[in-house]
Amino acid sequence: MRAATVLLKGRFSSGFIWNLVGVGIPLAFALYAIPQLLLGYGEVRFGFLTIVWAVIGYFSVFDLGLGRALTRLVAARIAQQGRDIPMLVSTGTLSIAVLGAVFALPLVFTSSFIVSEILKVDRHFAAEFSAALIVMGVSLPLVTTASAMIGILEAYGAFALINRVRLVAGLMNFLAPLLALHFTSSLILATTLLAVLRLLSTSIYIFAVKKLVGDLPRFGLWSSSHLNELWRFGSWITVSNLISPIMSQLDRLVVGAVLALAVLPAYSIPGDMVTRLSFIPVAVVGVLFPEFTKAAAQGSGREEEIYRQSSVLMFFGVLPIAAILYCFAEEALGAWISESFASDSYKLLQWLALGFLFNAMARLPHALLQAAGRPDKTAKIHIAELPIYAAGLWWLLHSFGVLGAAMAWTLRMALDLLLMSFVLARLKNTVVQTSLATVAVCAIATGLLWATSQIEVVWARALVVMCLTLTCAAVALLSLRKLEHSGERT
């Protein structure tokens, strides 16, 4: 008991827990909210609402990589006891806010074209959806600025503060549309409430950064040397950050365009479930990235050990989740939405569960490559993947219908894992064994999940998954303890 208490108070553990709480509780609330939203708004409006959520998530890429650069550079300054952090923060924040405003303009002025020509929305909804996109466009600078603030706070390890705000904002992301339903089924009110929410959360983040950094220059002051430093690192992240979210949301847009918005919920609901579960690997990587950076800045050479232990933690931490989704996809969707919905969508959830596992493991080599100062590698990988994914998505959609979107997404995640692991192994010889082991265990896990799902007796299938979960939990806790010891020596 004492060992467990000490472990939970560790540097990595506390960060993981706060990150999990900040996104996990809103996710649990989403299980209740999504069926209510689907019922209240209808399939067409709810399908567009999922696009609004996707747009909000995509807005953060318009900082052109400067947010991630801020995290890395501020973390390095902390490790080296640099004194120019306030000017670095002021320069980065001002630049990111301006970029958000600049990129908001095209979305605002092309909203009607997007709705009518790209999404091909029925004329009955066109004006409403166009106005909703305009509201989202106006809030773009708030989203980019919040992303910068979170990056700075992560460099300081202020995960408790970040996630208190994230928890409330995440709950309101679903509660605001539910509240709006009491007055109107139009999405204009719902998106306006979401924009006000962004204003409040961004203001809190700005206040927290100013309090933490200390003697912060007045906003408007910036340094060209700091901007050049941010841009050198951020330029390649920009490429990666622009392409990766496009690939993440391309499936929904293409399903809506090639098939119809009415069939989008059959894919977007299980897809959104899996996407939101990504908060677990994101929670791990969010803590590890500044630690990788600090270890590199100190020249301790401990990044490889942290990477090895975090790979074990990640795999055995997310495998039980993938197993539950894959092996009980039909039962879960039937209990959550309806049996008819489950019969149409459970195979999609099975494919997406495998993609969730591959994506979680690919995040670690991606983070280490960027922390090592090689964001160009991750960007080039994403550049190579985009045309392959786009072509595969188009072909699979026409060949298998909406199931093809899930197949394409999962196959892209598998390709991403292979390429990230290969490039990292080429760059750092010390992680070759870990990279090979990661790919191998993911392949074995795929076969194991398929075999378990073939067990027809539900209780027997549940027993196998339970044994797997207990084994994974024990290995994950052991790896977390080793990770804490490794972090103490950086």
ABEGO torsion letter per residue (X at the ends): XAAAAAAAABAAAAAAAAAAAAAAAAAAAAAAAAAAAAAAAEAAAAAAAAAAAAAAAAAAAAAGGAAAAAAAAAAAAAAAGBAAAAAAAAAAAAAAAAAAAAAAAAAAAAAAAAAAAAAGBBAAAAAAAAAAAAAAAAAAAAAAAAAAAAAAAAAAGBAAAAAAAAAAAAAAAAAAAAAAAAABABAAAAAAAAAAAAAAAAAAAAAAAAAAAEBBBBBGBBBAAAAAAAAAAAAAAAAAAAAAAAAAAAAAAAAAAABBAAAAAAAAAAAAAAAAAAAAAAAAAAAAAAAAAAAAAAGAGAAAAAAAAAAAAAAAAAAAAAAAAAAAAAAAAAAABBAAAAAAAAAAAAAAAAAAAAAAAAAAAAAAAAAAGBAAAAAAAAAAAAAAAAAAAAAAAAAAEAAAAAAAAAAAAAAAAAAAAAAAAAABAAAAAAAAAAAAAAAAAAAAAAAAAABABAAAAAAAAAAAAAAAAAAAAAAAAAAAAAAAAX
